[in-house]
Amino acid sequence: MTDDEVKPYIGKPVRVTLADGRVVAGTLHLDDSHGHGHSHYAVVSDPVKEGGEPVVEVLHGAGPINVIEDASDDPAAVE
């Protein structure tokens, strides 16, 4: 995928299928402050156990994303 295809989903709950076949769900965040040619994205999900830290999957650019879809109907994807 390209950054232009991913950017409309920033700040929204998403379900992402990665190039390696994994599926992650959570709120999509953008961090383009690194200045080395691509944006970094993070999919942030609720903690696995109560009182734990949120789960964060950092993506180096849009390239690792095969499919991104709205997951606003999935309570597990809402941060």
Order of alpha helices (4+ residues) and beta strands (2+ residues): alpha-beta-beta-beta-beta-beta
